[in-house]
Amino acid sequence: MKGHKTIGFHYGYVIVGCCFLIMFVIVGLVMSCAGIFYKPVSEELGVDVGKFGLYMSLNFLFSTLTLSFAGKLLEKYSARVILTLCSAMIAATFMMMSLFSAVWQFYVAGAVFGIMLAFLLYLGFPTLLNRWFKTRMGVFIGICSAGSGIGGVLFNPLAGFLITEYGWRMTYLIFGIIIMVIVTPILGLLLRDYPEDKGLKPYGEAELSDTVSSRSDGKQSTGDGIEYALAVRMPVFYGLIVFAFLMNATATLNVFVPTYMQEIRFSVEQASFVASAVMVGVTVGKVLLGMINDRSTLYGILTTIGLGISGLVLLLTGHIGITLSIIGGFLFGWAYAGVTVQTPMLVRSVFGNKNYARIYSNVSMAIAIGGAIAAGGWGLLADATSYGFIFIVGIAFLVLSGSIGLFALYIRRKNMRRQAA
């Protein structure tokens, strides 16, 4: 196949597989499994868990700093080379962590993780999928981003077993070897920067060229888009930055769900069921939101925001019964999923494909900042008020972010009509 049809096998599927592997293994190990090391490592180092956990704050900080120029690097240099080197650096850092004896060394590791994850987590797979797919991008973004959650589900029990049997140092070493031996070579061998590198056109380009250039939901229907220099002068660009910040800030409420459930007199076991329901909602939501966005970005926003608000409302009324809380947790998980699915799809709909990496890298900074600020901010606000109150604020955040998203689509549709006139 040479890209003129989208039936049969297209090399873009290999790109999807590589991106899923990055999220499943690398992000799953670095981010989803970080917490299980906190207690054993901090006890051996003789530091408080909070002090040790600061290395993850540095992770977010350095991702934010790197994202300010990461998009430009991905446009100028080979994504294949960059992502392969980042994978190797993550692996090497894991292996070095098995030898650390002071907390400051973990802080350095956190900074390295943050720089590498700016490419691997926040920017790499949305950029590659945007290059390789003109249609069905949403479902593939959903599949890839779901990888981190699946990785967390599978690797956390493995990490617990390895730490118990062999200690945290050997576990870090094994994780590093897994990435170095499996993921890094696959990325180096199979990743390609553009469809043209394989003599192909992007998946779905032929079908897309047969459609009208303007759609009622405001989705971009051509391979063109808005120049970066023009995009950063548009108010809607900063609106999407606020959208991304509010979405991830709301998503971090997930951390406080178990504590809230125990506060309203449910058992630890029941609270764990609700927390698991959130993660199921995240995983299912990522895939289905991708499918919905392929049909309509408008419907994607309405689903993300509507189900997220419904979930928080049910959690607030969850004292009536555990079943309501479990359903609420599952629905709230869709808002969490919207961070990595709805945000890139909305950016693509509003600004198109041109300079997508640079534009989305700026929006991604708000995702990282939102997580870093809200992770501590929610706890302080809950201490001053209650956990129920921060869920109410989360509802307000979702209402505001949904309004921004809908307005962004309205502006894009208005501009497209003006261009067509």
N, C-alpha and C positions, 0 to 999 in steps of 0.2 A: 504493500500500500504506500502511496506517495502523497497522502494527505488530501486527495481530492474527494475521498469518501470517508465516512466515520464508522463504516461497518468493519467487522473483523478486528484484528489486533493493530493497535497503534502504540508506538514507542512511549507515548505519553503515559500509558499504564505503568511502564517501568519507572518513570519519574514519580508517579504516585506511590509506587512501592518503596522507593528510596526515601521519599518524604515521610511516609508512614513509619519506616524503620527509624528515622531520626527521632520522631516524636515518641514512638513506642519504647525504644531502648535508651537513647541518650537523655531525652527529657524525662522519661519515666524514672530513670535512675537518679538523675541530678536533682530534679524538683519533687517528684511524687514520693520518693523514698528518703528525702533528707531528714524528716522528723524522727525516723526510727533510730538514727545514729545519735541523736541529741543526748540522751541519758547516758549510754555507756561511754561515749567519748568525753563528755564533760566530767563524769565521775573520775575517769582515769587521769584527766588533765588537772583535776582539782579546781574547776571553775564552775560558776553557776550556769545552768542551762541557758538562761537568757543571754549571758555574756557570750557563750559559745554560739548561740543562734544568730548573733550579729553578722556572722559570715554570710548568711542568706540575705540580710539587708544590703550588704555590700554587693551581693549578686544583682539585686534589683537596681542599685545605684549605678553600677558600671554598665549594665544593659542600657539604662536610660542615656548615659553619656555616649555610649558607642552608637546608639541608634541615630544620633544627630548627624552622623556621616556614613553610616553603614549602607544606606540606600544608594548613595553615590558610588560607593565602592562596588556594589553588586552590579551597577550599570556599566562601570568602567572595566572591571576585571571579571575573570571567569568565576561564576558561582560554583561550578564543579570543584575548582581548586580551593576556593575559600572554604566551602562547607567540608571538604575532605580534611583540610588542615585544622579546622575548628574541631572536628571529630577527634583527630589525633591528639590535639591539645587537651581536650576533655579527658581522654583516656589516660594520657600521661599525668595529668593533675590528680586523677583518682589514685593512680598507682603511687604517686608521691605522698598522698595523704596517709597512706598506710605507714609512713615513716615519721609523720609529724609528732612533735613532742611539746609544742607550745601553741597557745590559742592564736597568736598573731599569724602563724603559718596558715591556719585555716582562713584567716581574713584575706590573705594573699590569694588563696585558692578560690575564695568567693569572688574576688575581683576578676580572676581569670575566667571563672565560670560565667560571670556576667557579660564579659566581652564576647565570649564564644557564643553564648545563647542569644545575643542580639541578632546574630545571623541564623543560628540553628532553630531557635524557638519562635522569635517574633517576626522575622522577615524572610527567611529562606524559602519555606514551602509556599507561602502566598505568592511570592515573586515568581518562583518556578512554575507554579500552576497557572498563573496569569499568562506566562509566556506560551505554555504548551496547550492551553485549552481556551477555546472561544465559547464553547457550550459545556454544560455540566460541571463547570468549575465549582459550583456550590457544593455539590455532593462529594466531590473529591477533597475539598477543603474540610468538609465535615468528617470524612473518613480519616484523613491525616491527623487532624487535631484530636480526634477521639483516641488516637494511639497513646497519648500521654496518660489518659485515664486508665486505659487497659493495662498499660505498663505498670502503673501504680498498683493496680489490683493484683497483678501477678508477681511483681518484684518485691513488694513489701513483705509477703510471707517468706519469700526466698531469703531476703535480707535478715529477717528475724531468725530464721533457722541457721543461717551462716554465722551470724553474730553469736548466737547461743553456743554453737558447736565449735567455732574456730576463732571467734573474737572479731572486733570491728576492724582491726588492721587488715586481716586476711580478707574480710568482706570488701573493703575498699579496693584491695589489690585485684580481687576477682572481678569486680565491676569494671575496673580499668582494662583488664585483659579482654573481657567480653566486648567492650567497645572497640579496642584496638584490633582484635583478631577478626571480628565479624563485621561491624558497621563501617569502619574506616576503609577497608579494601573494597567493599561493595560500592560505597559512594565514589571512590576513585575510579572504579571500573565501569560503572553503569550510568552515573549522572551525566547529563548533557545540558549545555546552557540553553540552547534554542532548538526548535524542531528542524531548522535548516542544517544543523550539525549532523542529522541523520537523513538528510534529503527529503524532509517532510514539511508539510504545512501544519499549523496548529489544528488540533482536534476540533472539528465542528466549523471550520472556517468556510467550507463550501456551503453548508446549510445557512450559516449566518449571513452570507452575502446575498442570499435569496430573500431575506426578510426586509421589512421596511426599516428605515434608519431611525425611526422614533417609535417608542412604545409608551403605552398609557401608564406603566409603573415607573417610568423614568430610567429604565436600565439602558446601559450603553449597548448599541447594537453594531458598532463598527470597531475596527481595530485601532481607530484613532482615539484621541482623548485631549485633555487639556495640558498644556505645557506647565512644567513645574513653576517657572517664574510667574506665570499668570495665576496658577492655583493658590500660591501663598499670599496673593493679594486679594483673594476672595474671602468675604466673611464666612461663607459656608465651610471653608477649610478649617477655620478656628472653631466653628460649630462642631465639626466632626472630632476635633481634638477633645472638646468638652464631652461629647458623646462617649468616646473611648474611655476617658477618665471616669465618668460616672458609672459606666457599665462594669468596669473592673473593680471599682470601689464597692459597688453593690455585691459583686460576686464574692468578695472576701468575707461577706457576712456568713458564708458557709462555715468558716472556722468556729463561729460562735453558736451554731445550731445545737451541738450536743450539750453545751453548758446551759443554753436556754431551756432545752427540754428537761434537764435535771432541775432547773430552777422552778419549773411549773409542776414539779413533783412526779416526774417519770423516772424510772430506774435507769441505771447506766446502760443496761442491755437494751431497753426500749429506745434510749437516746441513740445508741449505735445503729439501730434499725433505721431511724430517721436520717442519720448521717449517710448511711449506705444508700438510702433512697435518693438523696441528693446526687450522689455520684452516678447512680443508674440514670437519673434524669440528664446529667451532663453528657454521658456517653451516648444515650439514645438521641438526646436533643441535638448534638453536634451533627450526626448523620442526617436526621430528618430536617433540621434547619437548612442544611446544605441543599437538600432536594427541593425544599420550599423556595429557597432563594433562586434556584435555577428557573423557577416558573415566574416568580415575582419578588423583587426586593421589598416591595411594599408589604406583601403578605408575610414576608420574613420578619420585618420589624414588628408588625402587629402580633405575630405569634410569640416572638421573643419577649416583648414587653407584657403582652396580655397574660401569658402563662406565668411569667416571673412574678407579676403583681398578685395573681391568683394564689400562687404558692406561698408568698409571704402572708397574705391574708389568712390562709388556712393554718399556717404556722402560728399566727397570732391567736387564732381560735382553737388551737390544737389541744388545749386543756380539756376540751369536751371529750376527746377520745384519741387514742394513739393512731387509729386508722386515718383520721383527718390529718394528723401531723405527717404521717408517711406519705400521703398523697401530696400534701403541701411541699414536702421536701423534694419529691420527684418533679413537681412543676417548677419549683424554684431553680432546680438544676438546669432548666432550659435557658433561664436568664444567664446563668453561669456559662453555658455553652455559647451563648451569643457573643461573648467577648472575643473568641477566636474564630467564629464563623460569621456572625452578622456584621462585625466591624469591617473586616476586609472586603466583604461583598458589598457593603454600603459605599465604601471608598471607591471601589471599582465602578459601581453604578453611577456615582456622581462625577468622577474625574476621568473614567475610561482607562485604557491600557497604557497610553503614552506616559512615560515618567512615573509609572505606578510604584516602582520600588522606592523612589525618593519621596514621593508623597506619602506612601503608607509608612515609611520609616519614621516620619515625623508624628503621624497619628499613633504609631506603636509606642512612642515615648510616653504618651499620656496613659497607655495601658500599664506600663511599668511603674510610672509615678503613682497612678491610682492605687495599685496594689501595695506599694511601699508605704504610702501615707495612711491608707485606710486600715491596713493590718494593725497598726498601733492606735490609730485614731478611734476606731470603733470600740476598742477595749476601754480607752479613757472615757469615751462618751457613755458607755454602758455603766462604768463605775459611778459616774456622776448622776445617771438617770436610771435606766433599766435596759435589759436586753430587748424587751418588747418595744421600747422607744426606738432603738437603733433599727429595728425591723420596719417601723413606721417611716423613719427617715429613708430607708432603702426603697420603700414604695414611692416616696417623693422623688428620689433619684431616678427610678425607672420611668416615672411619668415624664420627668424633664428630658431624659435621654430619648424617650420615644418621640416626644414633640420635636426635638432637634432633628432626629432621623427623618421624620415625615416632612419637616420643613425643607431639609436638604434635598429630598426627592422632588418636592414642589419647585424649588429653585432650578434644579437640573432640567426638569421638564419644561419649565418656562424658557430657559436659555435655549434648549433644543428647538422649541417652536419659533423662537425669534430668529435662530440661524436658518430655519427652513423657510421662513417668510421671504 
